[in-house]
Amino acid sequence: MNYFALSCLLIGLVIVPAPEAVSPRGAGFPVDLVVDGFPARLSATDYFQDVAGHVITKDFQPYAVNVSVWADGADKQRFFRLPEDAHATYARDGAWTFPTGTVFLQSIVLPLGKEHRRMETRVIVVEENQLAFATYVWREDQKDADLSCTVSASLRGWDYPSRETRLIHREDLDSPAPL
């Protein structure tokens, strides 16, 4: 997938399509969006060595963004994984290309006094000509997270973005909309 800037709704980056990108939603919309195929629990994915301890598998790499979107003072932990023997490329015009199978994770952690509470983990998977999105909501005991299938769920005043929230990337905007 080739974009002028890859970022993902989940990850705090922005997706801007290459000029030749086409989708059923109309010219200029970045990708076809897929929401099926994610396991019901985060522990059923291959992303963590220890879900309760939030220990990512060794094939994920941490990364940071230059400017992070404000999220009520929450901390964000970001990771990505490229498929084995694959690489991302960056072109002089600003276009990033990530291979099919690339996974981006963003866990949002809310500081509560001396303790920290994981609120959600967002997932984007680069698939052939499309992106797949998921939001996992952490359980009260912090031992696992459940796939959010609702339009919007709220716990203690925290809003979990729905899969439809990804549509903030609208084709009628001249530039990407910050989240």
N, C-alpha and C positions, 0 to 999 in steps of 0.2 A: 504494500500500500504506500502510495507516494503522496505526501502532504507538504504544504508550504511550512507549516509548523505542526508537529504532532504533539498533542497534548490530549488528554482525555478528560471528559467530564468527571470521571471517577478520580483521576489522578491529579487534577488541578492544572492540567495543561489545556491547550486549545487545538481543536482539529480544524484545519482549513484545507479544503480539497485542492489537488492539482487541477489546473484548468481543464484537463481532459476527463476528469472524474465525472461519472454519470451515475444516477441512481433512480429508482422508480419514483422517488419523491420529487424529482425535478432536477434540472441542471443546477449544479452548485452545491447540492446537498452531499456531504462527505462520503457516506457509505450506506449500504443497506444495514439495518439494525436487527440483530438477533438477540432474543431474550430467553430462548429455551436451551436446555441441555446442561444446566448447572445443578449440582447435587443440592439436596435440601439442607445439608449441614456443611460448614466450613471444614470440619474434620474429615469429610469424605473427599476433599480435594487432595491434590498432591503438593500443596503450597507450603505446608508447615511440617516441621519435624515434631513440634510439640505445640498444638493449638492453644491449650490452656496457658502455656508459658509464652505464647506469641513468638516462638522460635521458627523463623523462616528456614526452608530447606536451603542447602548450600549453593544450589544453582541460581538462586535469586541474588541480585545485587541491589544495595541501597542507592538511592539517588535523591537529589534535592532540586527544587525549582528556583529560579532567580527571584520570582515574586510569588508568594503564596497568597491565596484568597483567604480573607478573614473568615473564621468559622467559630465565632463566640469564644475565642481564646483557646480553642482546642489545638492540640499538637497533632501533626500528621507524620506518619511514618510511611515512606514510599519505597517500593521495590519493583524491579522488573526482572524478567527471565526471557532470554532469547533461546530458541531451539538449539539443540546441540549442533555444533559446527556451522552455525549461522551467524550473521552479523547485521547490524543496522548500518545504514549509510546516510551521510549528510552531504547535500549538494550546496554549491556556492550560492544558489538562489534561495537557500533557506529550506529546501525540501528535505524532510526525513523520510526514509523508507525503512519500515520494520517488517521482518519476514512473518509469514503465516506461522502461528503458534506462539508468537510473543505474548507474554502475560504481564500486565501491570497490576500492582496491588497498592492500595492506599488504606491504611488503618487510621482511624480518627480516634484520638484519646483525649478525654476531657479531664483536666486536672481538678480534683476535688479535695482541697486542703493538701494533706500529706499523701493522699492516695490518688491514683489515676485510674480512670474507668475507660476501658475500650468501649466505644459506642457502636462503631460499624467498621466493616472492611469492605471496600469497594473493589471490584474486579473488572478489568477489561481484557478480553482475549482477541487478538488479531486473527481473524479467519480469512479465508480466501474471499476477497472483495467485500468484506463486511467486518464489523466489530460486534462482539457479544458483550453485554453488560450485566453485572449482578451487584446487588448490595446484600451483605450479610449483617444482621443485627446481633450484637453480642448479648448473650443471656445474662441474667442478673448475677449468676455465680461466676461469670467470666471464663468458664471452661470450654465453651463452644459458641458458635454463632449460627443463626438460622437464616436461610435465604428469605429475603423480603419479597413477597409477591403482591403486596398491597400498593395502592396508589400512593399512600403516604401513611407511615406509621409514626407514632410519637410516643416517647417515653421520657417522663420527667422534663417535658418541654423541649426535647431534642427532636428535630424533624429529620427523618431518614428519607433521602431522595428516592423516588420511585424510578422504575425503569423509564417511564415516560419523561422524567425530568431531563434526560439526555437530549430532548428535543429543544433545549435552550439554544442549541447550535442551529440557528435558523438560516435558511438560504437567503432571506431578504435583508440580512445585515451586511453592511459594507465591511465590517471587521468582526472578529470573534467577540461574543458577549462574555464578559467576565462572570464568574459564578460566585 
